[in-house]
Amino acid sequence: MCNSKTFSCGPGDGCYDVAVVGAGPAGCLTAAIAARAGLSVLLLEKRRLPRDKICGGLISSRALALLPPGVLPPQGAGSPVTAVRVHGRRGRSYLYRSSELLGMVVRRGHFDFLLSSYASACGAVLVQESPLVHLEMQHQGPAPWQSLYRLHCGGPAPATYHARCVVGADGARSRCARLFGLRRQELLRPAGWGYTKTVEPPPDGAAEAETVHFFTLPHLGGLGWSFPGEGFVNRGVGAPFKPSLLKREYRRLFPETTAAAGAAAWPLPFTGPLLKPARGNLLLVGDAAGLVDPFSGEGVYNALKSALLAGCALKNAFSEKRAAGPLYHRLFRAHFGRGFIPAMAGAALLHARCLLNPAGMPRSIAAIMLNRHWFKRDLGPAILKDHLYCEEGVKTWS
Ligand SMILES: Cc1cc2nc3c(=O)[nH]c(=O)nc-3n(C[C@H](O)[C@H](O)[C@H](O)COP(=O)(O)OP(=O)(O)OC[C@H]3O[C@@H](n4cnc5c(N)ncnc54)[C@H](O)[C@@H]3O)c2cc1C
């Protein structure tokens, strides 16, 4: 589709309809949807896949519901979760068991690799070890075929590509956000941090199979977790504090695991969605657009949801000869437009409840994982799946 009357170029000349920067969940799904819509898609990833990602690895059912069928194999993608235990003060804990699947604990390296394989299978050209370092506008015009961007990539084999639309899916420290002129700083401030380690499962780990554990911290606005996966446990803390304070909390909660190597902290951009997530034919998705949930630190659900919205905007921009940015912005506002103040106020209320009345929290967390919480008016999956997939003849959503 890239060949146009205005500028002639195609994938053979390193020119694509869409370049997606970053092969995390947001980037892979955006690339897959755009490629399935018949667009030529370049997916750039700065590291070699599969790569590790600092994450708790809990993928909620509401996030799993956004994945097209066949992305995850029926066996071996992760460990099922059907129960939530919240640990309050003075050693008390509260359990909620669900009759439904609440989510899955995965190794993020493996999970993201499956998503990138799906994007490749859909026709996206994946180029690994190719970090975007600079972006230039070559031609400017409202519609995608009237604009052209030049992408300069570093890594072991530096290369230059051209694309009519660019999607920044490069995570919390997004370079795209700054190159697009949509964010001045490296991080959204005030952002929080997550600190996590993957350790061997304890010998009694089987006692509470399929149960994820959350720990209230003695300050407002933080949670600890212990998520059991297949042959590992992911233990971490996330809060709007500095990493040094998080490490202290981690040592307090998990004194037995502090000797293990491999702990790392990474920013959690949970201060509310960007007010402006797009410009011209430049779009930001996932963490790059500030989409981590301010209560739970969950980010994969919103990353996938923003990818569906971006895919939809790209498809419509090319077919209706319109700019992708405003189309995406409109969808983004409708789905994430609560903004900073309500998002943070809601998160503060939930955290306060977690400290004062932890007994009700396991059920609330389960409701969030199933996308049934009263607190969130989420148009979510039902609308998106109809909008994006049914017209493509994929009717097997469950
Ligand atoms: C400690 C911690 C625990 C978390 N736990 C959970 C959890 O249990 N469940 C959950 O749902 N969410 C969790 N999150 C949030 C979740 O990890 C993120 O929201 C999610 O990964 C966002 O996906 P993304 O695709 O936007 O970005 P990412 O997954 O960060 O992917 C970005 C990709 O872009 C690549 N990249 C970066 N720069 C460039 C460049 N210049 N050029 C090319 N490629 C580039 C990176 O290598 C990476 O592959 C956690 C986060 C943290 C920090």
The ligand as an SDF file (V2000), in Angstrom:
LIG
                    3D

 53 58  0  0  0  0  0  0  0  0999 V2000
    8.4270   -3.9220   38.3590 C   0  0  0  0  0  0  0  0  0  0  0  0
    7.2630   -3.9030   37.4180 C   0  0  0  0  0  0  0  0  0  0  0  0
    6.2710   -4.8750   37.5400 C   0  0  0  0  0  0  0  0  0  0  0  0
    5.1800   -4.8700   36.6430 C   0  0  0  0  0  0  0  0  0  0  0  0
    4.2560   -5.8650   36.7740 N   0  0  0  0  0  0  0  0  0  0  0  0
    3.2270   -5.9050   35.9070 C   0  0  0  0  0  0  0  0  0  0  0  0
    2.2890   -6.9860   35.9580 C   0  0  0  0  0  0  0  0  0  0  0  0
    2.4310   -7.9060   36.7630 O   0  0  0  0  0  0  0  0  0  0  0  0
    1.2530   -6.9860   35.0820 N   0  0  0  0  0  0  0  0  0  0  0  0
    1.0950   -5.9910   34.1510 C   0  0  0  0  0  0  0  0  0  0  0  0
    0.1140   -6.0270   33.3890 O   0  0  0  0  0  0  0  0  0  0  0  0
    1.9840   -4.9750   34.0710 N   0  0  0  0  0  0  0  0  0  0  0  0
    3.0470   -4.9130   34.8960 C   0  0  0  0  0  0  0  0  0  0  0  0
    3.9670   -3.9110   34.7910 N   0  0  0  0  0  0  0  0  0  0  0  0
    3.8090   -2.9060   33.7340 C   0  0  0  0  0  0  0  0  0  0  0  0
    4.1940   -3.5200   32.3840 C   0  0  0  0  0  0  0  0  0  0  0  0
    5.4730   -4.1190   32.4910 O   0  0  0  0  0  0  0  0  0  0  0  0
    4.2170   -2.4580   31.2950 C   0  0  0  0  0  0  0  0  0  0  0  0
    3.0870   -1.6410   31.4130 O   0  0  0  0  0  0  0  0  0  0  0  0
    4.2200   -3.0910   29.9000 C   0  0  0  0  0  0  0  0  0  0  0  0
    5.3910   -3.8240   29.7000 O   0  0  0  0  0  0  0  0  0  0  0  0
    4.1010   -1.9890   28.8350 C   0  0  0  0  0  0  0  0  0  0  0  0
    4.2410   -2.5580   27.5610 O   0  0  0  0  0  0  0  0  0  0  0  0
    4.8110   -1.6860   26.3580 P   0  0  0  0  0  0  0  0  0  0  0  0
    4.7180   -2.5500   25.1480 O   0  0  0  0  0  0  0  0  0  0  0  0
    4.1930   -0.3420   26.3520 O   0  0  0  0  0  0  0  0  0  0  0  0
    6.3540   -1.4250   26.7230 O   0  0  0  0  0  0  0  0  0  0  0  0
    7.5220   -2.4390   27.0440 P   0  0  0  0  0  0  0  0  0  0  0  0
    7.0120   -3.7550   27.4580 O   0  0  0  0  0  0  0  0  0  0  0  0
    8.4380   -1.7130   27.9860 O   0  0  0  0  0  0  0  0  0  0  0  0
    8.2630   -2.6380   25.6440 O   0  0  0  0  0  0  0  0  0  0  0  0
    9.0170   -1.6140   25.0640 C   0  0  0  0  0  0  0  0  0  0  0  0
    9.9510   -2.2420   24.0500 C   0  0  0  0  0  0  0  0  0  0  0  0
   10.5940   -1.1960   23.3100 O   0  0  0  0  0  0  0  0  0  0  0  0
   11.9540   -1.5060   23.1630 C   0  0  0  0  0  0  0  0  0  0  0  0
   12.6480   -0.2280   22.9610 N   0  0  0  0  0  0  0  0  0  0  0  0
   12.9170    0.7360   23.8650 C   0  0  0  0  0  0  0  0  0  0  0  0
   13.5440    1.7780   23.2900 N   0  0  0  0  0  0  0  0  0  0  0  0
   13.6690    1.4660   21.9750 C   0  0  0  0  0  0  0  0  0  0  0  0
   14.2480    2.1380   20.8590 C   0  0  0  0  0  0  0  0  0  0  0  0
   14.8170    3.3380   20.9780 N   0  0  0  0  0  0  0  0  0  0  0  0
   14.2140    1.5240   19.6430 N   0  0  0  0  0  0  0  0  0  0  0  0
   13.6450    0.2910   19.5040 C   0  0  0  0  0  0  0  0  0  0  0  0
   13.0910   -0.3950   20.5420 N   0  0  0  0  0  0  0  0  0  0  0  0
   13.1040    0.1960   21.7600 C   0  0  0  0  0  0  0  0  0  0  0  0
   12.3250   -2.2180   24.4690 C   0  0  0  0  0  0  0  0  0  0  0  0
   13.5030   -3.0080   24.3250 O   0  0  0  0  0  0  0  0  0  0  0  0
   11.0640   -3.0550   24.6870 C   0  0  0  0  0  0  0  0  0  0  0  0
   11.1640   -4.3070   24.0500 O   0  0  0  0  0  0  0  0  0  0  0  0
    5.0700   -3.8770   35.6500 C   0  0  0  0  0  0  0  0  0  0  0  0
    6.0690   -2.9100   35.5190 C   0  0  0  0  0  0  0  0  0  0  0  0
    7.1570   -2.9170   36.3850 C   0  0  0  0  0  0  0  0  0  0  0  0
    8.2260   -1.8680   36.2240 C   0  0  0  0  0  0  0  0  0  0  0  0
  1  2  1  0
  2  3  1  0
  2 52  2  0
  3  4  2  0
  4  5  1  0
  4 50  1  0
  5  6  2  0
  6  7  1  0
  6 13  1  0
  7  8  2  0
  7  9  1  0
  9 10  1  0
 10 11  2  0
 10 12  1  0
 12 13  2  0
 13 14  1  0
 14 15  1  0
 14 50  1  0
 15 16  1  0
 16 17  1  0
 16 18  1  0
 18 19  1  0
 18 20  1  0
 20 21  1  0
 20 22  1  0
 22 23  1  0
 23 24  1  0
 24 25  2  0
 24 26  1  0
 24 27  1  0
 27 28  1  0
 28 29  2  0
 28 30  1  0
 28 31  1  0
 31 32  1  0
 32 33  1  0
 33 34  1  0
 33 48  1  0
 34 35  1  0
 35 36  1  0
 35 46  1  0
 36 37  1  0
 36 45  1  0
 37 38  2  0
 38 39  1  0
 39 40  1  0
 39 45  2  0
 40 41  1  0
 40 42  2  0
 42 43  1  0
 43 44  2  0
 44 45  1  0
 46 47  1  0
 46 48  1  0
 48 49  1  0
 50 51  2  0
 51 52  1  0
 52 53  1  0
M  END
$$$$
